[in-house]
């Protein structure tokens, strides 16, 4: 054996009770799982997992690592928490096909990623312009985790129609353009893409400085008949339809449920974001849980909500936060890139009146709570503001909270940093979500919203949630079921060769110290991103929780330290393609 993990409590990723076993690894594959000793050679490396859990590597089914994998293919911020497989191409976005400027304009504002770094990267390095060429390119990178991809509908639509035509309101694609999209989807499925992702949420906007800035993404201009032409191909092949519904109104999620249904036709695997318990709409997670249960059990659907097993919290620099795209006045401010122009707008009395009217209107659809009581100022050049909410400052000054917020943003710009909680702040409701049969645990958005959130360690936080409930004597899920939700359940549903620890499987596994699943999992920090010009992002580092991470049998993380070879040498992650 090249490596032996011995004395650990082994979870197979299929939901079976754990067993104390020794794991023997040879040539990147699990060669032995046995209760007895495994013969060692002089070169055999041994990891003592006594008192630890040994699980398959975790799968992150919803990331935006499309750009970061080019500059820093280690993707170490996920790997250090036990994630060994990631899926890119989410939310209709992909770098597989398209022009560098078009892709940068589509990708960077929506996902809050440094525009100049990504556009420069694509202009310098994008040598592919076919779906097959993209996967072949990924295979040349020294990948950290395994990488699989969805087909992003915005990228396909812009590629087939041209960017400006794809963003023209009311313009339907011609029959030739529709056939071009169908041909691209068919080609992608043949190549092993997992399925197709779409976007119907119009507050995800185009970036850049061209005349298309602030228009919604190309996918949002499609009629449902266009989606249906393409989902027919997914349905025939048993592949995945991933979507973002209009989470403000929440009404069009019914269309996704209907599309998934299998009465008198083949079922369509459909997954959307997200089941959560938002402060803006208490109880909505219970309602949508009933809807999906009815669709799956009565009407033959195969529908899954994506869900995070943790508090959904947000950090913001000034007004640069995607939730402000939800209403017109917020989007108008984010449209302006120049700090002086934006400050001038925020000071304008007519603009303020419009902002206040939309911010406080209880009848406008919303996903964000828009409550300045639910905020905390973390940093500000005016130190007297720190550790207060905007509402508290307004009360002290005898002013309106909207005026206080806009004044602070206009004066200090992104030097004003603040925090709020959007959802999942009630433990009992979070446990309800995590055990719901119609969810897939994921939606980390890893690689995006780099200054706004850090959900990279969500698998560990689910394990902690389950373990703490057991310690209280109020269990809602077994540890083996939690591991299954993070591994084999996702791999099986997506058709991925990942998430199972068995003889003959690829040796992707995690050694976890259950005593390290503590409050440190919540602690936030900042760290510079590798090869992003010193750009600093939010992270969570909890090194005592993970003793080791193996990818293809190689140690990617040891005692919390990321291997220097990760992202530098090939032989860790691979490009994974959908199983037939």
C-alpha positions in Angstrom: 0.0 0.0 0.0 1.1 3.6 -0.6 -0.9 4.9 2.3 -3.0 3.4 5.1 -5.6 5.2 7.2 -6.0 3.0 10.3 -8.2 2.8 13.4 -10.8 5.3 12.1 -14.6 5.1 12.2 -15.3 4.7 8.5 -18.5 6.1 6.8 -19.2 4.7 3.4 -21.1 7.7 2.0 -24.2 5.5 1.3 -25.8 6.0 4.7 -24.8 2.7 6.3 -23.8 2.6 10.0 -20.1 3.4 10.4 -17.5 0.7 11.2 -14.0 0.8 12.6 -11.9 -0.1 9.7 -8.5 0.3 8.2 -8.3 1.8 4.7 -5.5 0.8 2.3 -4.8 2.9 -0.7 -2.7 2.0 -3.7 -2.3 3.8 -7.0 -4.9 6.4 -6.1 -7.6 3.8 -5.4 -9.0 2.3 -2.2 -7.5 -1.2 -2.4 -8.6 -2.5 1.0 -11.2 -1.9 3.7 -10.7 -4.3 6.5 -11.0 -4.7 10.3 -7.7 -6.5 10.4 -4.2 -5.1 9.9 -3.0 -4.2 6.4 0.5 -5.2 5.4 2.9 -2.3 5.1 5.9 -1.7 2.8 8.9 0.4 3.7 7.4 3.3 1.7 3.9 3.1 3.1 2.7 6.2 4.8 0.3 5.6 7.8 -2.3 8.0 9.2 -3.6 7.1 12.6 -7.3 8.0 12.6 -8.0 6.7 16.1 -10.9 8.8 17.5 -11.6 10.3 14.1 -14.2 9.9 11.4 -13.1 8.8 7.9 -15.6 9.8 5.2 -15.7 10.1 1.4 -14.6 13.5 0.1 -17.4 16.0 0.2 -19.1 17.3 -3.0 -19.9 21.0 -3.5 -22.6 21.0 -6.1 -22.9 24.8 -6.6 -19.8 26.8 -7.1 -18.6 29.7 -9.2 -14.9 28.5 -9.3 -14.9 28.9 -13.2 -12.5 31.9 -13.0 -10.5 31.0 -9.9 -9.6 27.5 -11.2 -7.7 29.2 -14.0 -5.6 31.4 -11.6 -5.4 29.2 -8.6 -6.4 25.6 -9.5 -5.7 24.3 -6.0 -9.1 25.7 -4.9 -7.6 25.2 -1.5 -10.2 27.2 0.3 -12.7 24.4 -0.3 -10.2 21.5 -0.1 -9.0 22.4 3.3 -12.5 21.7 4.6 -12.8 18.3 3.0 -14.4 19.2 -0.4 -12.8 17.0 -3.0 -15.3 17.5 -5.9 -16.7 20.8 -7.1 -19.3 21.6 -9.8 -18.9 24.8 -12.0 -21.1 26.3 -14.6 -23.9 27.3 -12.2 -26.6 29.9 -12.6 -26.4 30.0 -16.4 -22.8 31.2 -16.3 -19.8 29.3 -17.8 -16.5 30.1 -19.4 -16.8 27.2 -21.9 -17.8 29.2 -24.9 -17.9 32.9 -25.7 -15.7 36.0 -26.1 -13.5 37.1 -23.2 -15.2 40.5 -22.8 -18.7 39.0 -23.0 -17.9 36.4 -20.4 -16.3 38.8 -18.0 -19.3 41.2 -18.4 -21.6 38.3 -17.6 -19.7 36.8 -14.8 -18.1 39.4 -12.6 -20.8 41.8 -11.4 -23.3 39.0 -10.7 -20.8 37.0 -8.7 -18.8 40.0 -7.2 -15.5 38.9 -8.6 -12.7 41.3 -9.6 -13.5 42.3 -13.2 -10.0 43.4 -14.3 -8.4 40.2 -13.1 -10.9 37.9 -14.8 -11.1 39.9 -18.1 -7.3 40.0 -18.3 -7.1 36.3 -17.5 -9.5 35.4 -20.3 -7.9 37.6 -22.9 -4.4 36.2 -22.1 -5.3 32.5 -21.6 -8.6 31.6 -23.3 -7.4 29.4 -26.2 -10.6 27.3 -26.4 -14.0 28.1 -27.9 -15.7 24.8 -28.0 -17.3 22.7 -25.2 -14.9 19.9 -25.8 -11.9 22.3 -25.9 -12.9 23.7 -22.5 -12.9 20.3 -20.8 -9.6 19.4 -22.5 -8.2 22.7 -21.2 -9.4 21.9 -17.6 -7.6 18.6 -17.9 -4.3 20.3 -18.5 -4.5 22.3 -15.2 -3.0 21.0 -11.9 -6.4 20.7 -10.3 -6.8 20.5 -6.6 -10.3 18.9 -6.3 -12.1 17.0 -9.0 -14.1 19.4 -11.3 -17.3 18.7 -13.2 -19.3 21.3 -15.1 -22.8 22.3 -16.1 -23.7 24.0 -19.4 -24.4 27.7 -18.6 -27.4 28.8 -20.7 -26.4 32.5 -20.7 -23.1 31.6 -22.2 -24.7 29.3 -24.8 -27.4 31.8 -25.7 -24.9 34.6 -26.2 -22.7 32.3 -28.2 -25.5 31.2 -30.5 -27.3 34.6 -30.9 -24.5 37.1 -30.3 -24.4 39.0 -27.1 -26.5 42.0 -28.1 -29.3 39.9 -29.7 -29.3 37.7 -26.6 -30.0 40.7 -24.4 -32.7 42.3 -26.6 -36.1 42.5 -24.7 -38.9 40.7 -26.6 -36.6 39.3 -29.3 -37.0 35.6 -29.8 -34.2 33.5 -31.1 -34.6 32.4 -34.7 -35.1 28.7 -35.5 -31.5 28.5 -36.7 -30.3 30.0 -33.4 -32.5 27.6 -31.4 -31.1 24.7 -33.3 -27.6 26.0 -32.6 -28.4 26.0 -28.9 -29.8 22.5 -29.2 -26.7 21.3 -31.0 -24.5 22.8 -28.2 -26.5 21.1 -25.5 -26.4 17.8 -27.3 -22.7 18.1 -27.8 -22.2 19.0 -24.2 -24.2 16.0 -22.9 -22.2 13.7 -25.2 -19.0 15.1 -23.7 -20.1 14.5 -20.1 -21.4 17.9 -18.9 -23.8 17.2 -16.0 -26.7 19.2 -17.4 -27.7 22.8 -18.0 -28.2 25.8 -15.7 -30.5 28.7 -16.3 -31.2 32.1 -14.7 -34.7 33.7 -14.3 -33.8 36.2 -11.6 -33.5 39.6 -13.2 -31.5 41.2 -10.4 -28.4 39.5 -11.6 -27.0 42.1 -14.0 -24.4 42.5 -16.7 -21.2 44.3 -15.8 -18.5 46.0 -17.8 -18.7 49.4 -19.3 -20.5 48.8 -22.6 -24.0 49.7 -23.5 -25.3 46.4 -22.1 -24.2 47.2 -18.6 -27.0 46.6 -16.0 -29.2 44.5 -18.3 -30.2 41.2 -16.8 -28.2 38.1 -17.9 -29.0 36.6 -21.3 -30.8 33.6 -19.8 -33.4 35.8 -18.2 -34.6 37.0 -21.7 -35.6 33.5 -22.7 -39.2 32.4 -22.8 -40.1 29.1 -21.1 -40.6 27.6 -24.5 -36.9 28.1 -25.2 -35.9 26.4 -22.0 -38.3 23.6 -22.8 -36.6 22.9 -26.2 -33.4 22.3 -24.3 -34.8 20.5 -21.2 -36.2 17.9 -23.6 -32.6 16.9 -24.4 -31.8 16.8 -20.7 -34.9 14.7 -20.0 -34.0 12.2 -22.7 -30.5 11.7 -21.2 -31.4 11.7 -17.5 -29.3 14.8 -16.9 -29.8 17.8 -14.6 -31.7 21.0 -15.0 -30.4 23.6 -12.6 -32.2 26.9 -12.2 -32.4 30.1 -10.2 -36.1 31.1 -9.8 -37.2 34.7 -9.2 -36.6 34.5 -5.5 -38.2 37.9 -4.9 -41.6 36.9 -6.1 -41.1 33.1 -5.7 -44.0 32.5 -8.1 -42.2 31.1 -11.1 -40.7 28.2 -9.0 -44.0 26.5 -9.9 -42.7 26.3 -13.5 -39.6 24.5 -12.4 -41.8 22.0 -10.4 -44.0 21.5 -13.5 -41.0 21.0 -15.7 -39.7 18.2 -13.5 -42.9 16.2 -13.4 -42.9 12.8 -15.0 -46.5 12.0 -15.6 -46.8 10.6 -19.2 -43.2 11.5 -19.9 -39.7 10.9 -18.5 -38.9 12.7 -15.2 -36.5 15.7 -15.4 -34.0 16.0 -12.6 -34.4 19.6 -11.5 -32.6 21.5 -8.7 -33.1 25.2 -7.8 -31.9 27.6 -5.1 -32.8 27.6 -2.4 -34.7 26.2 0.6 -33.9 28.6 3.4 -35.6 30.3 6.3 -35.4 34.0 5.3 -36.0 36.8 7.7 -38.0 38.5 4.9 -40.4 35.6 4.5 -40.8 33.5 7.6 -42.4 30.2 6.9 -41.8 30.1 3.2 -39.5 27.1 3.6 -42.3 25.1 5.1 -44.6 26.0 2.2 -42.2 25.2 -0.6 -41.3 21.9 1.2 -45.0 20.9 0.9 -45.0 21.8 -2.8 -42.0 19.8 -3.6 -43.3 16.8 -1.6 -46.5 16.9 -3.6 -44.6 17.2 -6.9 -42.2 14.3 -6.1 -44.7 11.9 -4.5 -47.9 12.6 -6.5 -46.8 13.8 -9.9 -43.6 11.9 -10.6 -41.2 14.8 -10.3 -37.5 14.5 -9.3 -37.1 17.9 -7.8 -34.5 19.1 -5.3 -34.0 22.4 -3.4 -30.4 23.3 -2.7 -29.8 24.2 0.9 -27.1 25.4 3.2 -26.9 23.9 6.7 -25.9 27.1 8.4 -26.8 30.7 9.1 -26.8 32.7 5.8 -25.0 35.9 6.7 -23.7 38.7 4.6 -20.9 41.3 4.7 -20.9 44.4 2.6 -18.6 47.2 1.6 -20.8 50.3 1.2 -23.7 49.4 -1.1 -21.8 46.8 -3.0 -24.0 43.8 -2.2 -26.0 41.8 -4.7 -29.3 42.1 -2.7 -29.4 45.8 -3.6 -30.0 44.7 -7.2 -33.4 43.5 -6.1 -35.1 46.9 -6.5 -34.7 49.7 -9.0 -33.0 52.4 -6.8 -30.4 49.9 -5.5 -29.6 48.7 -9.0 -29.3 52.3 -10.2 -26.6 52.9 -7.6 -24.7 49.8 -8.5 -24.9 50.7 -12.2 -22.5 53.6 -11.5 -18.9 52.4 -11.3 -17.3 55.8 -10.6 -17.2 56.5 -6.8 -17.9 60.2 -7.2 -20.8 59.7 -9.6 -22.3 57.1 -7.2 -21.9 59.5 -4.2 -23.6 62.2 -6.2 -26.5 60.0 -6.9 -26.9 58.9 -3.3 -27.0 62.5 -2.2 -29.7 63.5 -4.7 -33.0 64.2 -2.8 -35.2 62.7 -5.6 -33.1 59.6 -5.6 -33.3 59.3 -1.8 -37.1 59.6 -2.0 -37.2 56.8 -4.6 -34.8 54.6 -2.6 -36.8 55.1 0.6 -40.1 54.4 -1.1 -38.9 51.1 -2.5 -36.9 50.1 0.6 -39.9 50.5 2.9 -42.6 49.3 0.6 -44.1 46.3 2.2 -46.0 45.2 -0.9 -43.0 45.0 -3.3 -41.7 41.4 -3.5 -38.5 40.9 -1.6 -35.9 38.3 -0.7 -33.8 40.7 1.5 -35.3 41.8 4.8 -34.4 45.5 4.2 -34.4 46.2 8.0 -31.7 48.5 9.2 -32.2 47.2 12.7 -30.8 44.0 11.4 -27.3 45.4 10.7 -24.0 46.0 12.4 -21.3 48.5 11.3 -18.0 46.7 11.4 -15.6 49.4 10.1 -16.0 53.0 9.3 -13.6 56.0 9.1 -15.9 57.6 11.7 -15.1 55.3 14.6 -18.2 56.4 16.6 -20.3 54.4 14.2 -18.6 51.0 14.7 -20.6 48.2 16.4 -23.9 50.0 16.0 -26.8 49.3 13.6 -27.8 51.9 11.0 -31.1 52.1 12.9 -29.3 52.8 16.2 -27.3 55.6 14.6 -30.4 57.1 13.1 -32.2 57.0 16.5 -29.2 58.7 18.2 -29.2 61.4 15.6 -32.9 61.8 15.3 -32.9 61.0 11.6 -34.3 58.5 9.2 -32.3 55.3 8.9 -32.3 55.4 5.1 -30.7 58.9 5.1 -28.1 57.7 7.6 -27.2 54.7 5.5 -27.0 56.7 2.2 -25.0 59.5 3.9 -22.5 57.0 5.2 -22.1 55.2 1.9 -21.9 58.5 0.0 -19.2 59.8 2.4 -17.1 56.7 2.9 -17.9 54.4 0.0 -16.4 50.9 0.4 -14.6 52.0 3.6 -17.9 51.4 5.3 -18.1 47.7 6.1 -21.2 46.2 7.7 -22.9 42.9 8.4 -26.3 41.4 8.4 -28.1 38.0 8.6 -30.4 37.1 5.8 -31.7 33.6 6.7 -31.3 30.4 8.6 -30.9 32.0 12.0 -33.5 29.7 13.8 -31.9 26.4 14.8 -35.1 24.3 14.8 -36.1 25.5 11.3 -32.6 24.9 10.0 -32.8 21.3 11.3 -36.1 20.9 9.5 -34.5 22.1 6.3 -31.5 19.8 6.6 -33.6 16.7 7.1 -36.1 17.5 4.4 -36.2 14.7 1.8 -36.3 17.1 -1.1 -33.0 19.0 -0.6 -29.5 18.6 -1.7 -26.9 20.0 0.7 -25.0 22.7 -1.2 -25.3 26.2 -2.7 -22.0 27.5 -1.2 -21.4 29.8 -4.2 -17.7 29.1 -3.5 -15.5 31.3 -5.6 -18.0 34.1 -5.8 -19.2 37.0 -3.6 -15.6 37.0 -2.3 -16.1 39.9 0.1 -19.7 39.1 1.0 -19.8 35.5 2.4 -17.8 32.4 3.1 -19.7 29.1 3.0 -16.7 27.0 2.1 -16.9 24.8 5.2 -20.6 24.0 5.0 -20.0 20.2 5.2 -18.3 20.6 8.6 -21.1 22.8 9.8 -23.7 20.2 9.0 -21.8 17.6 10.9 -21.5 19.9 13.8 -25.3 20.7 13.7 -26.0 17.0 13.8 -23.5 16.2 16.5 -24.6 19.0 18.8 -28.2 17.8 18.5 -27.2 14.4 19.5 -25.2 15.8 22.5 -28.3 17.7 23.6 -30.3 14.5 23.4 -32.4 15.9 20.6 -31.2 14.1 17.5 -32.8 14.9 14.1 -30.4 13.0 11.9 -27.7 10.4 12.3 -24.1 11.2 11.4 -24.1 8.5 8.7 -27.1 10.2 7.1 -25.4 13.6 7.3 -22.3 12.1 5.6 -24.6 10.5 2.9 -26.2 13.9 2.3 -22.8 15.5 1.7 -21.3 12.7 -0.5 -23.1 9.7 -2.0 -26.5 11.3 -2.3 -25.2 14.2 -4.4 -22.9 12.0 -6.5 -25.7 9.5 -7.3 -28.2 12.3 -8.1 -25.8 14.1 -10.4 -24.4 11.0 -12.0 -20.9 11.6 -10.7 -18.3 9.1 -9.9 -17.7 10.6 -6.4 -19.0 10.4 -2.9 -18.5 6.7 -2.0 -15.8 5.1 0.1 -15.5 1.5 -1.1 -12.9 -0.9 -2.4 -12.1 0.0 -6.0 -13.3 3.6 -5.6 -11.0 6.6 -6.2 -9.3 7.4 -2.9 -10.9 10.8 -2.2 -11.5 10.9 1.6 -11.5 13.1 4.7 -10.2 12.3 8.2 -12.3 14.5 10.6 -11.7 15.2 14.3 -15.2 15.3 15.7 -13.9 17.3 18.8 -12.8 20.0 16.3 -16.4 20.6 15.2 -16.8 23.6 17.5 -17.5 27.3 17.5 -14.4 28.0 15.4 -16.3 26.8 12.4 -18.2 30.1 12.5 -15.3 32.4 12.9 -14.7 34.7 10.0 -11.3 36.0 8.8 -9.8 37.6 5.7 -7.1 36.2 3.5 -5.4 37.3 0.2 -6.4 35.3 -2.8 -3.7 33.4 -4.7 -2.8 35.1 -8.0 -5.6 37.7 -7.7 -3.3 40.7 -7.2 -3.6 40.8 -3.4 -7.5 40.8 -3.5 -8.7 39.9 0.0 -11.6 37.6 0.6 -13.6 36.2 3.5 -12.7 32.8 4.8 -13.3 30.5 7.7 -10.4 28.5 8.9 -10.9 25.7 11.4 -7.8 23.6 11.0 -8.3 21.4 14.1 -11.5 19.9 12.5 -9.7 18.3 9.5 -6.8 16.0 10.1 -6.3 15.0 6.5 -7.8 15.3 3.0 -6.8 12.8 0.3 -7.6 13.3 -3.4 -6.8 10.4 -5.7 -4.8 9.0 -2.8 -2.5 12.0 -2.4 -2.4 14.1 0.8 -3.9 17.5 -0.1 -4.2 18.6 3.5 -2.4 17.3 6.6 -3.2 18.6 10.1 -4.9 21.6 8.6 -1.9 22.5 6.4 -2.5 22.6 2.6 0.2 20.7 0.6 2.6 22.8 -1.3 2.0 20.5 -4.3 -1.7 21.2 -4.4 -2.4 23.3 -7.5 1.2 23.0 -8.6 1.4 19.4 -9.6 -1.0 17.2 -11.4 -2.2 14.0 -9.9 -4.8 15.3 -7.4 -8.2 16.2 -8.9 -9.5 15.1 -12.3 -12.2 16.4 -14.7 -15.3 14.3 -13.9 -17.9 13.6 -16.6 -21.4 12.5 -16.1 -22.0 8.8 -16.1 -24.2 7.5 -19.0 
